[in-house]
Amino acid sequence: MKDLNSFCNHRLTSSLHSNEQGVSTVEYAIIISSLSIAATIILVFLGAQIEGSFNNLADTFGSAMDAGGDSGRDGGGKDGGGSKDH
């Protein structure tokens, strides 16, 4: 009888531990889905502002690259050399 009681206790405790792992998985799934819903809502309401900010940033980098020209990439201008002593 003692062996049966020990066996039942072991089965009960092991099944409880496996159920806790399933609950943790469900909790993580709920957290991830909540975060993705929140991100979607934020992007819907702030999408135009975010797009404008990225466009301004791209324009700034584009004008900086145009103003810089090719000098500095290969050590001194478009001729490819670094010195003016030809």
Sequence and secondary structure as in RCSB ss.txt:
>XXXX:A:sequence
MKDLNSFCNHRLTSSLHSNEQGVSTVEYAIIISSLSIAATIILVFLGAQIEGSFNNLADTFGSAMDAGGDSGRDG
GGKDGGGSKDH
>XXXX:A:secstr
 HHHHHHHHHHHHHHHHHHHHHHHHHHHHHHHHHHHHHHHHHHHHHHHHHHHHHHHHHHHHHHHHHHHTTTTTSS
SSTTS S S  
